[in-house]
């Protein structure tokens, strides 16, 4: 409904005769993505070498330097090599992860399910 003002006249009163529709949400439940606070963490594959501060990052246990899974959980970033060794990477933070990660393509009930999905 369009309201008009007469020149020099009082402002038109809004028409409240039609109630506004109450909408629960615009997406059906099967299309909704969990928010960050509903997830224990997120992970993404990182196939190429990871270079931080001019240094190539290597696994402290086996020396692997590529084919990482990068995990972001509880404001920490962890690297996991193909052999399953994990190490916290203090030079990376959640903001870096969020800038570098693509969209979420799946959610999983367990850590192991997610590893299988990513081929690790």
Secondary structure as GFF3:
##gff-version 3
##sequence-region A 1 120
A	DSSP	three_ten_helix	29	31	.	.	.	ID=ss1
A	DSSP	three_ten_helix	36	38	.	.	.	ID=ss2
A	DSSP	beta_strand	42	46	.	.	.	ID=ss3
A	DSSP	beta_strand	51	52	.	.	.	ID=ss4
A	DSSP	beta_strand	55	56	.	.	.	ID=ss5
A	DSSP	beta_strand	68	73	.	.	.	ID=ss6
A	DSSP	beta_strand	76	80	.	.	.	ID=ss7
A	DSSP	beta_strand	86	88	.	.	.	ID=ss8
A	DSSP	alpha_helix	94	100	.	.	.	ID=ss9
A	DSSP	alpha_helix	111	117	.	.	.	ID=ss10
###
